[in-house]
Amino acid sequence: MSQIPESELILNHDGSVYHLNLHPYEIAPVIINVGDPDRVSMVSNYFEKIEIKKQKREFVTHTGTYKGKRMSVISTGIGTDNIDIVYNELDALVNIDLKTRTIKEKLTSLDLVRIGTSGALQAEIEVDHFVCSRFGLGLDGLLNFYKLANTQEEEEIIHAFRKHYPNHGVLPQSYISKSSDKLFDLLSLDSFAGITASCSGFYGPQMRQLRLEPARLDMIDRLNSFRFGEHRITNFEMETGAMFGLASLLGHQCCAVNVIVANRITQKYAKDAEGSMHRLIKMTLDRLSTL
């Protein structure tokens, strides 16, 4: 098997992967992803034991045990560009022999779960409630750099969405990927479920207007009104689409759960976002501990 060149798989002097600064033994098979580095300790404070604490740039990692289950929590920072780094390097840690720079014959599938915050796109999804993503809809363009093979169901949904919300040759081509059935069934109880759209920014890409006018003033209405059978777009944020797409390509299980901190239809903002986040973290940890 051919070696992966040093320029393609970059390692630090101690043999750890470049951005995450991690060795294979420092991550668990169950990995929680959060955007905010400060949220890592919010999660790991629930652990009975923490064995690893590492940080490089915005990538903070804590690995420990919760109810006897070994887990890691890793901050990704904001945006799908960071997801491209984190998911490729997590996969390298378990599926590439870093010493020989060769892909392993037996591949490992990780359980990857995002715990984050999000904005609702349906009026009845109130702030401080939870959404579990059935599909990740990428409006950012990242997965267009990869050969994403869709199922027939995914192809039908994305074809309908592109017709409903054309990019007019200016915006990135949209893409879609489904969550893990196993993780969705485990985590979706007591949550709204639907399609989560992922954007490449917080202001213009989510049609927030301060001093600059967004190119597409119909974005919120278009996302709100999209329907395909039972599927609708429930919320948007900045990571889930890339997570689902990369996890699917790499053979990992992936799901995302979000606290709704803003409703873009009713224009309300959460009154107790931190308390709601703690409730979501505890609920998610309890369920993941049963894997």
matplotlib code that plots the C-alpha trace (Angstrom):
import matplotlib.pyplot as plt

x = [0.0, 1.4, 2.5, 0.7, 3.2, 4.4, 2.9, -0.6, -0.7, 1.2, 2.4, 3.9, 7.4, 5.9, 4.0, 0.6, -1.8, -1.0, -4.0, -5.6, -2.2, -3.5, -2.3, -4.6, -4.7, -5.9, -9.4, -12.4, -14.7, -17.5, -16.7, -18.8, -18.1, -18.8, -18.0, -17.0, -13.7, -15.2, -18.0, -15.6, -15.2, -19.0, -19.3, -16.3, -17.3, -19.9, -17.2, -16.3, -12.7, -10.7, -7.5, -6.5, -6.6, -5.0, -5.3, -3.9, -5.4, -9.2, -9.1, -9.5, -9.8, -10.9, -11.1, -12.5, -15.4, -19.1, -21.0, -18.2, -18.2, -15.1, -15.8, -14.0, -15.2, -13.5, -14.1, -14.1, -14.3, -16.9, -17.6, -17.5, -13.8, -12.9, -15.0, -13.0, -9.9, -11.3, -13.1, -10.2, -7.8, -10.0, -10.4, -6.6, -6.1, -8.1, -7.8, -4.2, -1.1, 0.7, 4.1, 4.0, 1.6, -0.6, -4.3, -5.2, -6.8, -9.4, -11.2, -12.8, -16.1, -16.4, -19.6, -19.6, -22.2, -22.4, -23.9, -24.5, -26.7, -28.9, -31.6, -35.1, -36.7, -40.2, -42.4, -43.5, -40.0, -39.6, -36.3, -34.8, -36.1, -34.0, -33.6, -32.1, -31.0, -32.2, -30.4, -27.6, -28.1, -24.9, -25.2, -21.4, -20.0, -17.4, -18.6, -18.4, -14.7, -15.3, -17.1, -20.3, -22.4, -26.0, -28.7, -31.9, -33.7, -30.9, -30.8, -34.6, -34.5, -31.5, -32.9, -36.2, -34.3, -32.0, -35.2, -36.8, -33.7, -31.5, -28.0, -28.2, -24.6, -23.5, -24.0, -22.3, -24.0, -26.1, -25.6, -27.3, -26.4, -28.4, -27.6, -26.8, -29.9, -28.4, -27.5, -30.7, -32.9, -30.9, -30.9, -34.1, -36.5, -38.0, -36.6, -37.9, -36.5, -35.9, -33.3, -30.6, -29.1, -25.4, -24.2, -20.7, -21.1, -23.2, -24.3, -24.8, -25.0, -27.8, -29.4, -28.5, -28.2, -26.1, -24.4, -24.2, -27.2, -27.3, -27.4, -30.5, -33.2, -35.6, -33.4, -35.4, -38.7, -37.2, -35.8, -38.9, -41.3, -39.3, -41.2, -40.4, -42.9, -42.6, -39.3, -38.8, -35.9, -36.2, -33.1, -29.7, -26.2, -22.7, -21.4, -23.9, -24.0, -20.2, -20.2, -22.8, -21.2, -17.7, -18.8, -20.8, -17.8, -15.4, -17.7, -18.4, -21.7, -22.8, -25.7, -26.3, -28.4, -28.9, -30.4, -32.6, -31.3, -33.1, -36.2, -35.7, -39.4, -40.8, -37.5, -37.3, -34.0, -33.5, -34.0, -31.9, -29.5, -26.9, -29.4, -30.9, -27.4, -26.7, -30.0, -29.0, -25.5, -26.7, -29.4, -27.0, -24.3, -26.9, -28.0, -24.5, -23.4, -25.8, -23.9]
y = [0.0, 3.4, 5.9, 9.2, 12.0, 14.3, 17.3, 15.6, 14.1, 16.6, 15.5, 17.4, 16.6, 14.2, 12.3, 13.8, 15.0, 18.6, 20.7, 18.7, 17.8, 14.4, 10.8, 7.9, 6.7, 10.1, 9.9, 7.7, 5.9, 8.3, 11.9, 14.9, 18.0, 21.5, 24.8, 26.9, 25.9, 27.0, 24.5, 21.6, 22.0, 22.4, 18.9, 17.3, 18.7, 15.9, 13.3, 11.1, 11.1, 13.2, 11.5, 13.8, 17.6, 19.1, 22.3, 23.7, 26.9, 26.6, 22.8, 21.8, 18.1, 16.4, 12.6, 10.8, 8.6, 9.2, 6.5, 4.2, 5.0, 6.5, 9.6, 12.6, 16.1, 18.3, 21.9, 22.6, 26.3, 27.9, 26.9, 24.1, 24.9, 23.8, 20.7, 19.7, 19.8, 18.1, 15.2, 14.4, 14.4, 12.3, 9.8, 9.8, 9.0, 5.8, 4.7, 5.6, 4.1, 7.4, 5.7, 4.1, 6.7, 3.9, 3.3, 0.5, -2.7, -2.8, 0.5, 2.0, 3.8, 6.6, 7.9, 11.6, 13.9, 17.7, 19.5, 23.1, 26.2, 27.1, 29.4, 28.0, 28.5, 27.4, 29.5, 26.7, 25.6, 27.9, 29.1, 26.9, 23.8, 21.1, 20.0, 16.7, 16.9, 14.2, 15.7, 18.2, 20.6, 22.4, 25.9, 26.5, 24.5, 22.4, 19.0, 20.1, 19.5, 15.8, 13.1, 12.8, 9.9, 10.4, 7.9, 8.1, 9.8, 12.4, 13.0, 13.6, 16.1, 18.0, 18.2, 19.6, 22.1, 23.3, 23.9, 25.7, 27.8, 28.1, 29.5, 31.7, 30.9, 33.0, 31.0, 27.7, 24.6, 23.1, 19.5, 17.1, 14.1, 12.1, 11.5, 8.1, 6.1, 4.6, 7.9, 9.7, 7.0, 7.4, 11.2, 12.5, 11.7, 14.9, 17.0, 18.5, 16.7, 17.9, 19.3, 21.5, 24.0, 24.9, 28.3, 29.7, 32.7, 34.3, 37.6, 37.8, 34.0, 33.9, 37.0, 39.3, 42.9, 45.4, 47.8, 45.4, 44.2, 40.4, 39.3, 37.1, 38.9, 35.9, 33.4, 33.0, 32.7, 30.2, 28.0, 28.3, 27.3, 24.3, 21.0, 17.6, 15.0, 15.0, 16.9, 20.6, 22.8, 23.3, 25.3, 26.6, 27.0, 26.6, 23.0, 20.1, 19.8, 19.2, 16.9, 14.6, 14.6, 13.9, 11.3, 9.5, 9.5, 8.3, 5.6, 7.2, 7.6, 11.2, 13.1, 16.7, 18.1, 21.8, 24.2, 26.8, 30.2, 32.3, 32.0, 33.8, 33.8, 35.1, 37.1, 35.9, 35.1, 32.5, 33.6, 30.8, 29.5, 28.3, 26.4, 24.8, 23.9, 22.1, 20.2, 19.1, 18.1, 16.0, 14.3, 13.6, 12.2, 9.9, 8.5, 8.1, 6.2, 3.4, 2.8]
z = [0.0, -1.0, 1.6, 2.1, 1.5, 4.4, 2.6, 2.6, 6.1, 8.2, 11.7, 14.5, 15.8, 18.5, 15.8, 16.6, 13.9, 12.9, 14.0, 16.7, 18.3, 19.2, 19.2, 18.5, 22.1, 23.2, 21.7, 22.5, 20.0, 21.1, 20.3, 21.1, 19.0, 20.2, 18.4, 21.4, 23.1, 26.4, 26.0, 26.2, 30.0, 30.2, 28.9, 30.6, 34.0, 33.9, 33.5, 36.5, 35.3, 32.8, 31.5, 28.6, 28.3, 25.3, 23.3, 20.0, 18.6, 18.9, 19.1, 22.7, 23.6, 26.9, 27.0, 30.0, 31.3, 31.9, 33.6, 32.8, 29.0, 27.6, 25.6, 24.1, 23.7, 21.1, 20.1, 16.4, 16.4, 14.1, 10.5, 8.0, 7.1, 10.6, 10.3, 7.2, 9.4, 12.5, 10.8, 8.4, 11.3, 13.6, 10.8, 10.3, 14.0, 13.8, 10.1, 9.1, 10.6, 11.4, 11.6, 8.2, 6.6, 5.2, 5.4, 7.7, 6.3, 9.0, 9.3, 12.5, 12.6, 15.2, 16.8, 16.3, 17.8, 17.6, 20.6, 19.5, 19.3, 16.3, 14.9, 14.2, 10.8, 11.8, 14.1, 16.3, 17.2, 20.2, 21.8, 24.5, 22.7, 21.1, 17.4, 16.3, 12.7, 10.3, 7.4, 7.0, 4.1, 3.2, 1.8, 2.3, -0.6, 1.3, 0.1, -3.5, -3.1, -2.5, -4.4, -2.3, -3.3, -2.4, -1.8, -3.9, -1.1, -0.7, -4.4, -4.5, -1.6, -2.9, -6.5, -5.1, -2.9, -5.7, -7.8, -4.8, -4.0, -7.0, -6.6, -9.7, -10.5, -7.5, -4.3, -3.7, -5.0, -2.1, -0.9, 1.5, 3.7, 6.2, 9.8, 11.3, 11.9, 15.0, 16.6, 15.4, 17.0, 20.2, 20.4, 18.8, 21.6, 23.1, 20.2, 17.0, 13.9, 10.4, 8.0, 9.4, 6.9, 7.4, 6.3, 5.6, 7.9, 10.6, 9.0, 5.3, 4.8, 7.4, 6.0, 9.0, 7.9, 9.8, 7.4, 4.4, 2.4, 1.8, -1.9, -1.3, 0.7, 0.2, 2.0, 5.3, 3.4, 1.0, 3.7, 5.8, 3.0, 1.6, 1.8, 0.5, 1.7, 5.4, 5.4, 6.1, 7.1, 10.9, 11.7, 10.5, 11.9, 10.5, 10.9, 10.5, 6.7, 6.5, 9.5, 8.0, 4.5, 5.7, 8.2, 5.5, 3.1, 5.8, 7.2, 10.6, 12.4, 12.9, 14.4, 15.7, 18.5, 19.0, 21.5, 19.7, 20.9, 18.3, 16.2, 12.9, 12.1, 15.4, 16.0, 19.6, 21.5, 24.3, 27.9, 29.4, 26.7, 29.2, 31.3, 28.2, 27.0, 30.3, 29.9, 26.4, 27.4, 30.3, 28.2, 25.4, 27.7, 29.4, 26.1, 24.6, 27.7, 26.6, 23.4]

ax = plt.figure().add_subplot(projection="3d")
ax.plot(x, y, z, "-o")
ax.set_aspect("equal")
plt.show()
